[in-house]
Amino acid sequence: MDEENNVNRFFKWVTVQAYKHDGLLHRQWSPAYLTLENPDYWALSSKASLVTENDGRRWMTKEHAVFILFKHEWMNIICMMKENGGICYYVNVASPTIKDRGFLKYIDYDLDVKLFPDETIKELDEQEFERHVLTYGYSGELTTAIKKSFSSIKKRMQGGVFPFNENDVRTIYQKFLDENHPFILRASTLTSESDN
């Protein structure tokens, strides 16, 4: 039974890919654990992640995080747990996420919103968005959908609507730890035994 659980856990590690409107890969995250899936979203969890940019640059995230990828809404959210307490939310305005050949994929539409632990809201990349409206030729309908999502995100933040609620995020992350704890414990035990 333990072996079966370990195999099931293995298949729950998923890679996320962000694309731009022209179909080119923009950014990719190393696999994160699929902690929760329902008809509305996928929730992935990680202790750290290797991020690869489209120009080949790589960097590591520092915080434990929950990544919420919506299936029908024009956004996804990285919930980063800060060492000094609180959660910082980084929201990408993006196409709804799809699952394609084992990858979770979305199109990044430039605009971002950040919610800090002190509830300060910061809007980001508006100039990049205006530039890409022209560069990529976003249609009027697409531009309207992006701006509507941008406005909706700020209202959700102010209202503490999921996932902008610390308890919800910590519950998801705890599920990740609980489901992986026996595997992590067993792996560290085997390592120490082999050292003797």
C-alpha positions as a printed Julia matrix, in Angstrom:
196×3 Matrix{Float64}:
   0.0    0.0     0.0
   2.88   2.39    0.85
   4.44   1.68   -2.55
   1.13   2.43   -4.28
   0.81   5.74   -2.39
   4.36   6.68   -3.36
   3.59   5.97   -7.04
   0.39   8.04   -6.83
   2.35  10.91   -5.26
   4.94  10.68   -8.04
   2.29  11.31  -10.7
   0.94  14.34   -8.81
   4.04  16.45   -9.55
   3.07  18.82  -12.37
   4.96  21.37  -14.49
   3.4   24.78  -15.21
   4.15  26.63  -18.45
   3.29  30.26  -19.23
   3.05  31.37  -22.86
   2.67  34.73  -24.55
  -0.07  35.63  -27.03
   2.14  34.63  -29.98
   2.3   31.04  -28.69
   5.94  31.17  -27.59
   6.95  29.77  -24.19
   7.49  32.63  -21.74
   8.32  30.89  -18.44
   8.32  27.41  -16.89
   8.31  26.24  -13.27
   9.89  23.01  -12.04
   7.26  20.45  -10.98
   5.03  21.3    -8.03
   2.7   18.97   -6.15
  -0.95  18.85   -7.21
  -2.51  19.23   -3.78
  -6.08  19.86   -4.82
  -8.21  19.83   -7.97
 -11.88  20.67   -8.31
 -14.07  21.92  -11.21
 -12.83  25.49  -10.68
  -9.07  25.29  -10.18
  -5.87  23.33   -9.65
  -3.87  24.08   -6.46
  -0.17  23.22   -6.59
   2.23  23.43   -3.65
   6.01  23.64   -3.38
   8.75  24.39   -0.88
  10.8   26.02   -3.66
  10.75  26.06   -7.44
  13.26  26.43  -10.25
  11.95  28.98  -12.75
  13.27  28.98  -16.33
  12.76  32.12  -18.43
  12.37  32.11  -22.22
  15.93  33.39  -22.66
  17.34  30.46  -20.67
  17.93  32.35  -17.41
  17.1   30.31  -14.3
  16.36  31.34  -10.75
  14.99  29.73   -7.59
  11.96  30.86   -5.63
  12.66  31.26   -1.92
   9.27  30.9    -0.26
   6.95  27.99    0.38
   4.05  28.6    -1.98
   0.62  27.59   -3.22
  -0.11  28.22   -6.91
  -3.83  28.52   -7.76
  -4.56  28.05  -11.47
  -8.17  28.74  -12.4
  -9.89  26.74  -15.13
 -12.52  29.32  -16.1
 -11.25  32.66  -14.75
  -8.72  35.03  -16.3
  -6.12  34.86  -13.56
  -3.78  32.65  -11.57
  -2.28  33.35   -8.19
   1.0   32.49   -6.47
   0.51  32.64   -2.69
   3.96  33.04   -1.1
   4.36  32.38    2.61
   6.77  34.86    4.14
   9.3   33.82    6.79
   8.3   36.72    9.01
   4.62  35.76    8.77
   1.77  36.59    6.44
   1.21  35.76    2.8
   2.1   37.77   -0.28
  -0.19  37.15   -3.28
   1.13  37.64   -6.81
  -1.66  37.56   -9.4
  -1.09  37.1   -13.11
  -3.88  38.28  -15.37
  -3.92  35.33  -17.76
  -6.1   33.07  -19.85
  -7.88  30.27  -18.01
  -5.42  27.41  -17.44
  -5.7   24.2   -19.45
  -4.13  20.77  -18.99
  -2.3   19.68  -22.13
  -0.14  16.54  -22.38
   0.47  16.55  -18.62
   1.41  20.24  -18.41
  -0.71  23.04  -16.95
  -0.6   25.88  -19.5
  -1.86  29.43  -19.71
  -1.24  32.62  -21.7
   0.23  35.46  -19.66
  -1.48  38.77  -20.42
   1.06  41.1   -18.83
  -0.95  42.81  -16.09
  -0.14  41.71  -12.54
  -1.45  42.66   -9.12
   0.4   42.12   -5.86
  -1.23  41.97   -2.42
   1.18  42.37    0.49
   0.68  40.99    4.03
  -0.17  44.52    5.24
  -3.03  44.54    2.66
  -1.3   47.05    0.37
  -2.27  46.44   -3.28
   0.22  47.22   -6.05
  -0.63  47.19   -9.77
   2.19  46.1   -12.07
   3.2   46.06  -15.73
   0.51  48.37  -17.13
   2.96  49.88  -19.63
   3.98  46.39  -20.8
   0.3   45.57  -21.33
  -0.33  48.73  -23.4
   2.74  47.95  -25.48
   1.67  44.34  -26.09
  -1.85  45.4   -27.1
  -0.15  46.91  -30.15
   2.73  44.42  -30.56
   0.55  41.3   -30.43
  -2.6   42.93  -31.77
  -4.92  42.01  -28.9
  -8.52  42.24  -30.09
 -10.99  44.63  -28.48
 -12.83  41.67  -26.95
  -9.62  40.24  -25.47
  -8.52  43.63  -24.11
 -11.93  44.05  -22.43
 -11.67  40.58  -20.81
  -8.19  41.35  -19.5
  -9.21  44.73  -18.04
 -12.35  43.22  -16.5
 -10.25  40.55  -14.75
  -7.74  43.19  -13.58
 -10.55  45.14  -11.93
 -12.2   42.02  -10.47
  -8.93  40.87   -8.87
  -8.62  44.07   -6.81
 -12.21  43.73   -5.56
 -11.59  40.09   -4.56
  -8.47  41.13   -2.7
 -10.33  43.82   -0.79
 -13.13  41.39    0.08
 -10.85  38.54    1.17
 -12.47  36.24   -1.42
 -10.67  32.93   -2.1
  -7.76  32.57   -2.34
  -7.05  35.91   -0.65
  -7.59  34.37    2.74
  -4.62  33.14    4.75
  -6.48  30.23    6.36
  -7.51  28.8     2.97
  -3.95  28.93    1.65
  -2.41  27.43    4.79
  -4.97  24.61    4.76
  -3.97  23.7     1.18
  -0.27  23.87    2.05
  -0.75  21.71    5.15
  -2.48  19.09    2.96
   0.66  19.06    0.79
   2.87  18.5     3.86
   0.58  15.81    5.26
   0.42  13.86    1.99
   4.18  13.97    1.51
   5.35  13.63    5.12
   5.55   9.79    5.22
   7.48   9.78    1.93
   9.87  12.5     3.09
  10.35  10.79    6.46
  10.95   7.38    4.81
  13.42   8.85    2.29
  15.45  10.58    5.03
  15.44   7.36    7.1
  16.76   5.33    4.15
  19.48   7.91    3.55
  20.66   7.81    7.17
  20.6    3.99    7.15
  22.78   3.87    4.02
  25.28   6.22    5.67
  25.84   3.72    8.52
